[in-house]
Amino acid sequence: MGTNLEQVMSKPEGKDEQVTWIGRDRVSPRAPESEEDVFALTPPAAPSNRWKWVAGAILALLLIAIVAWKLMAGGAKPPSTLADRGGVPLVSVIVPGQQAVTSSVSFTGAIAARYDMPIANEGDTGRIVAVYVEAGDHVKRGQVLAKIDDSVMVQQVNRLSASLEQAQAQAALSAAEYKRAQGVASAGALSAEDIEKRRATALTDAANVKVVAAQLAEARARLARTRLSAPVEGTVLTRRAEVGQIASPGGEALFRVASGGEVEMRGQIAEQDLAQVKTGQLATVYLTGVARPFTGEVRLLGAIIDPQTRLGDIRIQLKPDPALRPGAFARAVVAIDKAQRPVLPQTAVMADTKGSYVLIVNSAGKVERRPVRVSGTTETGVIVAEGLTGNERVVATAGGFLRDGEAVTVAAAAAGKT
């Protein structure tokens, strides 16, 4: 209706709360007339627990940021030694001295006959009719090992023998006739032409004797080849000949004989070890399954080194023994040097790209790197061939945590030993 109504509702009956309705045309608030009006106009207080959680989270993040900053500022270069942290490392040292050691080189190989001679059929193809030896037998020079069928060769020899006798008789007759012709030549009983014919006949018959004799010798040689004989005295290693077998010239070896029964060990040795080994050096050979060792000496060193494996041949001469069977696996140890050398525990010797080295404590109490050359190992430690005299104080363990020039303190027990 164009009029603004202002309604002010009083406190409802039966209610303790004060409710006031304010119209839109009301501009200035009225002053509270009573205590109830004050409570009605004051808004309720907001909860404070949320602000406490927010403040705690901000404080925690601030503490984490401070701690991280301190770690990054102070931990960029952590101390690598005890000296960097304000302490002097305590180390244990050893004075190795010198002791009698034997440097050696070991390698593996096999037992073999020193002179392994194959024996095969050298004559005509034939059937083996007899075998007289077995593997392991000791044979003498010229002893028959097997026999090949010679029935045809015997007949050829007999035929040629008869031909030789016939040729010899004819040659003797021709020679006698020529002799008689020469006797009557002065009387003129025979012409010069007849005498010359008789001389030619005598020469022809004499030459025929030589031809038949050569054929007979060839046949006898072929007959002899039907007997397979041992060319030397020794031991039969293998036998592949069997009765009834056809033996052809150029075929596989029917027998193998070790000349004189001599045996040796054949193996291959590394290139760096080959330079230290010399002929005549003593060697000890161990066989698989045999408790006792066998002594020998280096007989031969290879003239070349295999470019693929970087290994060279080596042969150890051994005394004949029934236990040394060719083909047996063996391990040899060659003593290459006997001298007084420092011996260190394995924990004291280290290696890097520059080679093997040890750490010693010098007279100033500082760590010093010392290059060394290791020549071998024993049951007690590592043999040092070069770099130490044996009187140095060598760091025994944990040398990898020290650096060259670092000051250290020697443990009392170790210091007493020095």
C-alpha positions in Angstrom: 0.0 0.0 0.0 3.0 2.3 -0.1 3.6 2.4 3.6 6.4 0.7 5.5 5.4 -1.3 8.3 7.7 -1.8 11.3 6.9 -4.6 13.5 8.7 -5.1 16.7 7.9 -8.3 18.4 8.3 -8.6 22.1 9.6 -11.6 24.0 7.3 -14.5 23.3 5.5 -15.8 26.3 7.1 -18.8 27.9 10.5 -18.3 26.2 13.7 -17.1 27.8 15.4 -16.0 24.5 15.1 -12.4 23.3 14.2 -12.1 19.6 14.1 -8.8 17.8 12.9 -8.2 14.3 14.3 -5.2 12.6 12.7 -3.6 9.6 14.6 -2.4 6.6 13.7 1.2 7.2 15.3 1.1 10.6 18.6 3.1 10.5 20.0 3.5 13.9 20.1 0.8 16.5 18.6 1.5 19.7 20.5 1.2 23.0 19.9 -1.9 25.0 17.4 -1.2 27.7 18.2 -4.2 29.8 20.7 -7.0 30.4 18.5 -9.4 28.4 18.8 -7.1 25.4 22.6 -7.2 25.7 22.7 -10.9 25.5 20.3 -10.9 22.6 22.5 -8.6 20.6 25.9 -10.3 21.3 26.8 -13.1 18.8 28.0 -16.5 20.1 31.9 -16.9 20.4 33.6 -19.0 17.6 35.5 -22.2 18.6 39.3 -21.8 19.2 40.5 -25.5 18.7 41.0 -25.0 14.9 43.5 -22.2 15.4 45.5 -24.2 17.9 46.0 -27.0 15.3 47.0 -24.5 12.6 49.5 -22.8 14.8 51.1 -26.2 15.8 51.4 -27.3 12.2 53.1 -24.0 11.2 55.5 -24.3 14.1 56.4 -28.0 13.1 57.1 -27.0 9.5 59.3 -24.2 10.7 61.3 -26.5 12.9 61.7 -29.0 10.0 63.0 -26.3 7.7 65.5 -25.1 10.3 66.9 -28.7 10.8 67.1 -29.3 7.1 69.0 -26.1 6.5 71.5 -27.0 9.2 72.1 -30.4 7.8 72.6 -29.1 4.3 75.0 -26.4 5.5 77.0 -28.6 7.8 76.9 -32.0 6.0 78.0 -31.1 2.5 81.5 -32.5 3.2 81.3 -35.3 5.7 84.6 -36.2 7.3 86.3 -39.1 5.6 88.7 -40.0 8.4 88.7 -40.0 12.1 91.2 -37.1 12.0 88.6 -34.9 10.2 86.2 -35.4 13.1 88.8 -34.3 15.6 90.1 -37.9 16.5 93.4 -39.7 15.5 92.8 -43.2 14.2 94.1 -46.1 16.3 95.6 -48.8 14.0 97.2 -52.2 14.5 100.5 -52.8 12.8 102.8 -55.7 12.1 106.5 -56.0 11.6 106.8 -59.0 9.2 110.5 -59.6 9.3 111.8 -62.2 6.8 111.3 -65.9 6.6 112.4 -68.7 4.3 109.8 -69.1 1.6 109.7 -71.0 -1.7 107.9 -69.4 -4.6 106.3 -71.9 -6.9 104.2 -72.2 -10.0 101.4 -74.8 -10.3 99.6 -76.1 -13.4 97.6 -79.1 -14.5 98.1 -81.6 -17.3 98.2 -85.3 -18.1 100.7 -88.1 -18.0 102.0 -89.2 -21.4 104.7 -91.5 -22.8 107.8 -89.5 -23.6 108.2 -91.4 -27.0 104.8 -92.7 -28.0 105.5 -94.8 -31.2 102.5 -95.9 -33.3 102.8 -99.2 -35.1 100.6 -99.9 -38.1 100.6 -102.2 -41.2 103.3 -101.0 -43.7 102.9 -103.8 -46.2 100.1 -105.1 -48.4 96.5 -105.3 -47.3 96.0 -108.5 -45.4 94.1 -110.3 -42.7 95.5 -110.5 -39.2 95.9 -114.2 -38.3 97.6 -113.8 -34.9 98.2 -111.3 -32.1 100.9 -112.1 -29.5 100.9 -109.2 -27.0 98.4 -107.3 -24.8 98.3 -103.7 -23.6 100.8 -103.3 -20.7 103.2 -106.0 -21.8 106.9 -105.2 -21.9 108.4 -106.0 -25.3 111.9 -106.1 -26.7 113.2 -104.6 -29.9 112.2 -106.8 -32.9 109.7 -108.8 -31.0 106.7 -109.8 -33.1 103.4 -108.2 -32.0 101.0 -109.6 -34.6 101.1 -111.6 -37.9 99.3 -110.9 -41.2 98.3 -113.7 -43.5 101.5 -114.5 -45.7 100.3 -117.5 -47.6 100.6 -115.7 -51.0 103.9 -113.9 -50.1 105.6 -117.2 -49.2 104.8 -118.7 -52.6 106.1 -115.6 -54.4 109.3 -115.8 -52.4 109.7 -119.5 -53.3 109.1 -118.9 -57.0 111.6 -116.1 -57.1 114.2 -118.2 -55.2 113.9 -120.8 -57.9 114.1 -118.2 -60.7 117.3 -116.9 -59.1 118.9 -120.3 -59.1 117.9 -120.8 -62.7 119.3 -117.4 -63.7 122.5 -118.1 -61.8 123.0 -121.4 -63.7 122.4 -119.8 -67.0 124.8 -117.0 -66.2 127.4 -119.6 -65.2 127.0 -121.5 -68.5 127.2 -118.3 -70.6 130.3 -117.2 -68.7 132.0 -120.6 -69.4 131.2 -120.5 -73.1 132.6 -117.0 -73.4 135.8 -118.2 -71.6 136.3 -121.1 -74.1 135.7 -118.8 -77.0 138.5 -116.5 -75.8 140.8 -119.6 -75.5 140.4 -120.5 -79.2 140.4 -117.0 -80.5 144.1 -117.1 -81.3 143.8 -120.3 -83.3 141.1 -118.8 -85.5 138.5 -121.5 -84.7 135.8 -118.9 -84.1 135.2 -115.6 -85.7 135.4 -112.4 -83.9 131.6 -112.0 -84.3 130.9 -115.3 -82.5 133.2 -114.4 -79.7 131.4 -111.1 -79.2 128.0 -112.7 -79.2 129.1 -115.1 -76.4 130.5 -112.2 -74.4 127.1 -110.3 -74.7 125.2 -113.4 -73.7 127.4 -113.9 -70.6 126.8 -110.2 -69.6 123.0 -110.5 -70.2 122.7 -113.6 -68.1 124.8 -112.0 -65.3 122.5 -109.0 -65.3 119.4 -111.2 -65.2 120.8 -112.8 -62.1 120.8 -109.4 -60.4 117.3 -108.6 -61.5 115.9 -111.9 -60.1 117.9 -111.4 -56.9 116.4 -107.9 -56.5 112.9 -109.3 -57.0 113.5 -112.0 -54.4 114.8 -109.4 -51.9 111.6 -107.3 -52.5 109.4 -110.3 -52.0 111.2 -111.2 -48.8 110.9 -107.7 -47.5 107.2 -107.7 -48.2 107.0 -111.1 -46.5 108.8 -109.6 -43.4 106.2 -106.8 -43.3 103.5 -109.4 -42.6 105.0 -109.5 -39.1 104.4 -106.4 -37.0 107.4 -106.1 -34.8 108.4 -103.7 -32.0 110.9 -101.1 -33.3 112.2 -100.4 -29.8 112.1 -101.9 -26.4 109.3 -100.5 -24.3 105.7 -101.0 -23.0 102.7 -101.7 -25.1 100.3 -98.8 -24.4 97.3 -99.7 -26.6 96.3 -102.6 -28.8 93.7 -102.3 -31.5 94.6 -105.4 -33.5 92.2 -108.3 -33.5 92.4 -111.7 -35.2 90.4 -111.6 -38.4 90.8 -107.9 -38.8 91.8 -106.6 -42.2 94.9 -104.4 -41.9 95.4 -101.8 -44.6 98.5 -99.7 -45.2 98.0 -96.1 -44.0 95.2 -97.2 -41.6 95.0 -96.5 -37.9 97.8 -97.6 -35.6 97.3 -101.2 -34.4 99.7 -100.8 -31.5 101.3 -97.9 -29.5 104.6 -98.6 -27.7 106.2 -96.3 -25.1 109.9 -96.3 -25.9 111.9 -97.5 -22.9 108.9 -97.1 -20.6 109.7 -93.4 -20.1 106.8 -91.2 -19.1 106.4 -87.5 -18.6 103.7 -84.9 -17.6 102.5 -82.6 -20.3 100.7 -79.4 -19.5 100.3 -75.7 -20.3 101.4 -72.8 -18.1 100.5 -69.1 -18.1 102.6 -66.7 -20.0 103.8 -64.7 -16.9 104.8 -67.9 -15.1 106.6 -69.4 -18.2 109.1 -66.6 -18.0 110.1 -67.6 -14.4 110.4 -71.4 -15.0 113.7 -72.9 -16.2 114.7 -76.3 -17.5 116.1 -78.5 -14.8 114.0 -77.0 -12.0 112.6 -79.6 -9.6 108.9 -80.3 -9.8 106.4 -82.3 -7.7 103.6 -84.1 -9.5 100.3 -85.2 -7.8 97.9 -87.8 -9.4 94.2 -88.1 -8.7 93.6 -91.0 -6.4 97.3 -91.5 -5.5 98.4 -90.2 -2.1 102.1 -90.1 -2.6 103.7 -87.4 -4.9 106.1 -88.1 -7.7 109.3 -86.1 -8.2 110.7 -84.9 -11.5 112.2 -82.0 -13.3 111.4 -79.6 -16.1 112.5 -81.2 -19.3 111.1 -78.9 -22.0 109.5 -75.5 -22.3 107.4 -74.5 -25.3 109.1 -72.3 -27.9 105.8 -70.4 -28.6 102.9 -69.0 -26.7 99.3 -69.6 -28.0 98.0 -66.1 -29.0 94.5 -67.2 -28.1 94.9 -68.7 -24.7 98.3 -67.0 -23.7 99.6 -70.4 -22.6 102.8 -72.2 -23.3 103.7 -75.9 -23.3 105.8 -77.5 -20.5 106.9 -81.0 -19.9 108.1 -82.7 -16.7 110.3 -85.7 -16.9 109.3 -88.5 -14.4 110.9 -91.7 -13.4 109.1 -94.9 -14.7 106.5 -96.1 -12.2 103.6 -98.5 -12.6 101.3 -95.8 -11.1 102.2 -93.3 -13.8 99.7 -94.4 -16.5 99.5 -92.3 -19.7 96.4 -90.3 -19.9 96.0 -89.8 -16.1 95.1 -86.3 -14.9 97.9 -84.7 -12.9 98.8 -81.4 -11.1 102.4 -80.2 -10.9 104.1 -77.6 -8.7 107.5 -76.2 -9.8 109.7 -74.5 -7.2 111.1 -71.4 -8.9 112.7 -69.5 -6.1 114.0 -70.1 -2.5 114.8 -67.0 -0.5 114.1 -64.9 2.6 111.0 -62.8 2.0 108.5 -60.8 4.1 105.2 -62.6 4.6 102.1 -60.5 5.3 98.5 -61.4 6.1 96.1 -61.1 3.2 94.3 -58.2 4.9 97.4 -56.1 4.8 97.9 -56.3 1.0 95.6 -54.2 -1.1 95.3 -53.5 -4.8 94.0 -50.8 -7.1 94.5 -49.6 -10.7 98.2 -48.8 -9.9 98.9 -52.3 -8.6 99.4 -54.0 -5.2 100.4 -51.9 -2.2 100.5 -51.8 1.6 100.2 -49.0 4.1 103.1 -48.4 6.6 103.4 -46.1 9.5 106.6 -44.1 9.2 108.7 -42.6 11.9 106.6 -39.4 12.0 103.5 -41.5 12.9 101.8 -40.9 9.5 100.5 -43.4 6.9 102.6 -43.9 3.9 101.7 -45.9 0.8 104.3 -48.5 -0.3 104.0 -50.3 -3.7 104.9 -54.0 -3.5 105.2 -57.0 -5.8 103.5 -60.2 -4.7 105.2 -63.4 -5.8 102.9 -66.0 -4.3 100.9 -67.2 -1.3 101.6 -69.7 1.5 99.5 -71.1 4.3 100.6 -68.2 6.5 100.0 -65.3 4.1 101.2 -63.4 1.1 104.8 -63.4 -0.1 106.2 -60.0 -0.9 109.0 -60.2 -3.4 109.8 -56.4 -3.8 108.9 -53.2 -1.9 109.6 -54.2 1.7 112.6 -55.1 3.8 110.6 -56.7 6.6 111.4 -54.0 9.2 108.5 -51.6 8.3 105.4 -51.2 10.5 102.7 -52.4 8.2 99.0 -51.6 8.8 97.5 -55.1 9.4 93.8 -54.4 8.8 91.3 -51.8 7.7 93.9 -50.0 5.5 91.2 -49.0 3.1 89.8 -46.5 5.6 93.1 -44.6 5.8 94.7 -42.2 3.4 98.3 -41.4 2.5 99.8 -38.9 4.9 97.2 -39.3 7.6 98.4 -39.2 11.2 97.6 -42.3 13.2 98.2 -43.8 16.6 99.7 -47.3 16.8 97.9 -49.7 19.2 99.8 -50.5 22.4 100.0 -54.2 21.8 101.3 -53.7 18.3 103.7 -51.0 19.5 105.1 -53.4 22.0 105.9 -55.9 19.3 107.8 -53.3 17.3 
